[in-house]
Amino acid sequence: MFNISDRSEKYFTFDDVYTITNEYIRGVKTLGWQRFYKKLWQRDYWEHIIRNERSYQNISNYIINNPAKWKNDKFYKG
């Protein structure tokens, strides 16, 4: 089983996300874990299939670094 608290790194790799997802699905199907019925992300806003480590890193960097640009955004009202 994959234990998130064992990680010392700040970011998850593509393989980590894959493993976590598969462990959850396995847990729901075979171990009686509670199913999650709510949305995990906002559909149809921006969907992208992460196919490899490079794609995962690019998206992760965007998510991590983009909030720092908020004060320069045309919609920012500070």
VENMO-V605910 format. One record per run of one state. SS is the DSSP state (H for helix, E for strand, L for the rest). FROM is the first residue (numbers start at 1). LEN is the number of residues. If there is no record, write none. Layout:
BEGIN
ss/from/len
SS/FROM/LEN
SS/FROM/LEN
END
This chain:
BEGIN
ss/from/len
L/1/3
H/4/3
L/7/7
H/14/17
L/31/22
H/53/20
L/73/6
END
